[in-house]
């Protein structure tokens, strides 16, 4: 198999950022620094001369054109994986969520001071982000091959909760569960606004760091007629409400005298993520079983595939987002391969299926 190379281009008005990142990436055998530019207009001119890069590292605040405007232009002209690296994309900021909504695959918030030290400390995360961004490009419409992005030991859901042997009792309280990762912000914005208020409660794990999930919930709440919030420990699930797992915590479903409730728990990463879709889906297999419906959406890796299969084996209706509509056909592809889903659906079919799952059934 030929050795892959990833052509990276940095667009940042800070010479320190350009120089430091270039130096950090110099020893990565699979990453080639294609070029740098101090603003988007210079960058675009270089793209036309040198060819488009595989991955772009992009600041937000720059002279002549800001990064978000350039990101929109990139996605319209020639969609390319973009990593936002900016001091104005701090946790919970509007800029960070806007960037993810526009198509950025990762946001790294750099500090106002101690920048060089921060970038050196963030070397591993930056390299991982570049390789993950490249996977999102190479796997688009093609399916996910085995990735070498992460190599450390991968826990499964057993470290958080066991899989119960018995099926959940048949008290008819429908529930929707969704898992998504790379590209999930854009995908959720294409689904949730089209759902009515009479749908069952929805629980979502979207892979994001701590702080970002609150802003995501607030953004989606403004776009939708549904009531959408970042989940809190003890939340009792209600019709027409959506609960998004907080970043850096696992979300687990429990039955309560009033129906379903949520537990927010700390613990190790599962399937290399926290929150983990596998943890949520296993808890739903345990507590809701046949009453639940599960969807695995766009994302890299395999988190959620095994949990979705556990849900299906307990009688839940389970579906994958179809390859054509996925930004990264990774997690859904694995779910299909292990027979965890009843069918693969377009976004329009996902909307229709959720609408038909309501209390009037």
HUDA-V444698 format. One record per residue. N is the residue number from 1. RES is the residue in one letter. PSI is psi in whole degrees, 0 to 359 (999 if undefined). BURIAL is I if it has 9 or more other ideal C-beta (glycine too) atoms within 8 Angstrom, else O. D_LAST is the distance of its C-alpha to the last C-alpha in Angstrom with 2 decimals. Layout:
# HUDA-V444698
N_RES_PSI_BURIAL_D_LAST, N_RES_PSI_BURIAL_D_LAST
This chain:
# HUDA-V444698
1_X_126_O_51.59, 2_X_147_O_53.19, 3_X_125_O_53.28, 4_X_151_O_50.91, 5_X_142_O_52.18, 6_X_115_I_50.19, 7_X_119_I_51.87, 8_X_141_I_51.26, 9_X_133_I_52.32, 10_X_129_I_52.65, 11_X_103_I_52.45, 12_X_135_I_53.74, 13_X_356_O_56.58, 14_X_119_O_57.70, 15_X_327_O_60.48, 16_X_315_O_59.88, 17_X_311_I_56.28, 18_X_315_I_57.30, 19_X_316_O_60.21, 20_X_313_I_58.50, 21_X_318_I_55.43, 22_X_316_I_57.71, 23_X_317_O_59.86, 24_X_325_I_56.94, 25_X_354_I_55.53, 26_X_323_O_58.96, 27_X_3_O_58.86, 28_X_112_O_55.38, 29_X_336_O_56.29, 30_X_1_O_53.07, 31_X_127_I_53.07, 32_X_128_O_55.46, 33_X_103_I_56.10, 34_X_326_I_56.12, 35_X_174_I_57.22, 36_X_158_I_56.91, 37_X_150_I_56.94, 38_X_351_I_57.36, 39_X_165_I_55.00, 40_X_327_I_52.42, 41_X_318_O_54.90, 42_X_319_I_57.29, 43_X_313_I_54.47, 44_X_320_I_53.27, 45_X_321_O_56.85, 46_X_323_I_57.22, 47_X_316_I_53.98, 48_X_330_O_55.44, 49_X_318_O_58.69, 50_X_345_O_57.54, 51_X_158_O_54.15, 52_X_139_O_50.72, 53_X_169_I_50.14, 54_X_324_I_47.39, 55_X_138_I_46.49, 56_X_130_I_47.47, 57_X_120_I_48.10, 58_X_129_I_47.86, 59_X_167_I_48.97, 60_X_308_I_47.46, 61_X_110_I_50.50, 62_X_159_I_53.19, 63_X_153_O_55.79, 64_X_319_O_55.28, 65_X_132_I_51.57, 66_X_163_O_49.02, 67_X_324_I_46.90, 68_X_320_I_43.50, 69_X_318_I_44.93, 70_X_323_I_46.34, 71_X_316_I_43.07, 72_X_317_I_41.36, 73_X_318_I_44.27, 74_X_314_I_44.06, 75_X_334_I_40.37, 76_X_321_O_41.04, 77_X_311_O_44.30, 78_X_89_O_43.89, 79_X_124_O_41.00, 80_X_139_I_42.70, 81_X_129_I_41.64, 82_X_131_I_42.83, 83_X_120_I_43.49, 84_X_127_I_44.07, 85_X_100_I_46.96, 86_X_147_I_47.76, 87_X_345_I_48.96, 88_X_14_O_46.69, 89_X_47_I_43.54, 90_X_165_I_43.60, 91_X_131_I_40.62, 92_X_359_O_38.13, 93_X_153_I_39.98, 94_X_320_O_38.51, 95_X_320_I_40.64, 96_X_312_I_39.17, 97_X_323_I_35.53, 98_X_318_I_36.65, 99_X_315_I_38.48, 100_X_322_I_35.53, 101_X_325_I_33.37, 102_X_347_I_36.13, 103_X_0_I_36.17, 104_X_143_I_38.54, 105_X_346_I_37.80, 106_X_150_I_39.53, 107_X_123_I_41.11, 108_X_118_I_44.23, 109_X_113_I_45.55, 110_X_149_I_49.32, 111_X_163_O_51.48, 112_X_327_O_54.02, 113_X_160_O_56.78, 114_X_34_O_57.61, 115_X_313_I_55.98, 116_X_316_O_58.07, 117_X_318_O_57.53, 118_X_313_I_53.77, 119_X_322_I_53.56, 120_X_319_I_55.70, 121_X_333_O_53.51, 122_X_15_I_50.39, 123_X_309_I_51.86, 124_X_316_O_49.41, 125_X_320_O_46.35, 126_X_315_I_47.71, 127_X_317_I_48.48, 128_X_316_I_45.05, 129_X_320_I_43.46, 130_X_315_I_45.66, 131_X_322_I_44.80, 132_X_319_I_41.06, 133_X_319_I_41.36, 134_X_320_I_43.27, 135_X_321_I_40.60, 136_X_331_I_38.05, 137_X_311_I_40.45, 138_X_337_O_41.42, 139_X_356_I_37.95, 140_X_123_I_36.34, 141_X_7_O_35.05, 142_X_348_O_37.04, 143_X_156_O_35.22, 144_X_122_I_36.52, 145_X_171_O_39.64, 146_X_125_O_40.75, 147_X_146_I_41.69, 148_X_15_O_44.81, 149_X_315_O_43.72, 150_X_138_O_43.28, 151_X_354_O_45.28, 152_X_167_O_45.04, 153_X_137_O_43.35, 154_X_114_O_39.57, 155_X_152_I_37.87, 156_X_182_I_34.59, 157_X_347_I_31.93, 158_X_332_O_34.00, 159_X_345_O_36.25, 160_X_321_I_33.46, 161_X_148_I_31.42, 162_X_159_O_31.31, 163_X_122_I_28.53, 164_X_145_O_27.48, 165_X_326_O_27.98, 166_X_154_O_25.26, 167_X_153_O_21.51, 168_X_150_I_19.58, 169_X_155_O_18.42, 170_X_64_O_14.94, 171_X_122_O_13.99, 172_X_92_O_10.31, 173_X_94_I_11.01, 174_X_153_I_9.66, 175_X_141_I_12.68, 176_X_134_I_14.13, 177_X_136_I_17.78, 178_X_136_I_20.23, 179_X_134_I_23.87, 180_X_160_I_26.47, 181_X_237_I_30.24, 182_X_124_I_32.81, 183_X_358_I_31.42, 184_X_327_I_28.32, 185_X_311_I_29.24, 186_X_320_I_29.39, 187_X_317_I_26.17, 188_X_325_I_24.17, 189_X_341_I_25.71, 190_X_350_O_24.38, 191_X_305_I_20.73, 192_X_322_I_20.08, 193_X_344_I_21.48, 194_X_9_O_19.00, 195_X_140_I_15.85, 196_X_176_O_14.74, 197_X_353_O_14.95, 198_X_23_O_11.34, 199_X_162_I_10.60, 200_X_165_I_10.98, 201_X_146_I_14.69, 202_X_132_I_16.61, 203_X_136_I_19.80, 204_X_134_I_22.39, 205_X_115_I_25.72, 206_X_121_I_27.95, 207_X_110_I_31.43, 208_X_154_O_33.76, 209_X_167_O_36.75, 210_X_141_I_36.87, 211_X_321_I_37.05, 212_X_328_I_35.29, 213_X_328_I_31.72, 214_X_314_I_32.27, 215_X_323_I_33.42, 216_X_314_I_30.57, 217_X_318_I_28.04, 218_X_319_O_30.09, 219_X_312_I_30.31, 220_X_325_I_26.59, 221_X_325_I_25.99, 222_X_332_O_28.37, 223_X_344_O_26.65, 224_X_157_I_23.05, 225_X_342_O_21.22, 226_X_158_I_19.55, 227_X_116_O_21.71, 228_X_132_I_23.29, 229_X_160_I_25.90, 230_X_129_I_27.95, 231_X_146_I_26.70, 232_X_152_I_29.00, 233_X_129_O_29.62, 234_X_356_O_27.69, 235_X_132_I_24.93, 236_X_127_I_21.94, 237_X_136_I_18.71, 238_X_150_O_16.94, 239_X_140_I_13.93, 240_X_10_I_15.30, 241_X_148_I_18.23, 242_X_135_I_19.77, 243_X_119_I_22.43, 244_X_127_I_25.13, 245_X_133_I_27.38, 246_X_144_I_30.95, 247_X_142_I_33.60, 248_X_19_O_35.79, 249_X_150_I_33.47, 250_X_148_I_30.85, 251_X_130_I_27.39, 252_X_137_I_25.90, 253_X_138_I_22.68, 254_X_147_I_23.30, 255_X_142_I_21.40, 256_X_169_O_22.72, 257_X_336_O_22.61, 258_X_357_O_20.44, 259_X_247_O_17.92, 260_X_145_I_18.99, 261_X_166_I_22.32, 262_X_143_I_24.46, 263_X_133_I_27.99, 264_X_121_I_30.27, 265_X_147_I_33.01, 266_X_173_O_36.19, 267_X_180_O_37.38, 268_X_162_O_38.63, 269_X_144_O_37.07, 270_X_133_I_34.67, 271_X_33_I_34.56, 272_X_19_I_37.10, 273_X_151_I_34.77, 274_X_107_I_34.12, 275_X_152_I_31.30, 276_X_135_I_30.19, 277_X_322_I_26.84, 278_X_322_I_27.64, 279_X_312_I_28.02, 280_X_311_I_24.67, 281_X_322_I_22.85, 282_X_318_I_24.79, 283_X_327_I_23.89, 284_X_321_I_20.17, 285_X_319_I_20.85, 286_X_316_I_22.69, 287_X_335_I_20.48, 288_X_324_I_16.81, 289_X_238_I_17.00, 290_X_342_I_13.99, 291_X_350_I_11.73, 292_X_161_I_13.24, 293_X_132_I_13.43, 294_X_144_I_17.02, 295_X_131_I_19.03, 296_X_122_I_22.81, 297_X_186_I_24.49, 298_X_142_I_28.11, 299_X_156_I_30.85, 300_X_145_I_34.00, 301_X_206_I_34.39, 302_X_7_I_32.03, 303_X_131_I_30.46, 304_X_336_I_26.83, 305_X_312_I_27.12, 306_X_319_I_27.97, 307_X_324_I_25.40, 308_X_322_I_22.65, 309_X_321_I_23.98, 310_X_320_I_23.90, 311_X_314_I_20.22, 312_X_320_I_19.62, 313_X_341_O_21.89, 314_X_9_I_19.87, 315_X_0_O_16.69, 316_X_154_I_15.19, 317_X_126_I_14.21, 318_X_140_I_17.29, 319_X_154_I_18.70, 320_X_148_I_22.05, 321_X_139_I_23.21, 322_X_158_I_25.28, 323_X_318_I_29.06, 324_X_324_O_29.83, 325_X_352_I_27.96, 326_X_140_I_29.12, 327_X_320_I_32.15, 328_X_114_I_32.98, 329_X_73_I_31.47, 330_X_288_I_32.29, 331_X_316_I_29.52, 332_X_324_I_27.01, 333_X_316_I_29.83, 334_X_318_I_30.52, 335_X_318_I_26.88, 336_X_317_I_26.91, 337_X_327_O_30.31, 338_X_13_I_29.37, 339_X_41_O_26.29, 340_X_354_I_23.92, 341_X_152_I_21.32, 342_X_325_O_19.21, 343_X_160_O_20.24, 344_X_135_I_22.07, 345_X_148_I_20.49, 346_X_169_O_22.17, 347_X_322_I_21.44, 348_X_321_O_19.77, 349_X_325_I_17.47, 350_X_315_I_16.76, 351_X_312_I_15.84, 352_X_318_O_13.49, 353_X_318_I_11.85, 354_X_318_I_11.48, 355_X_326_I_10.15, 356_X_355_O_7.25, 357_X_4_I_6.61, 358_X_187_I_5.99, 359_X_346_O_5.50, 360_X_2_O_3.79, 361_X_999_O_0.00
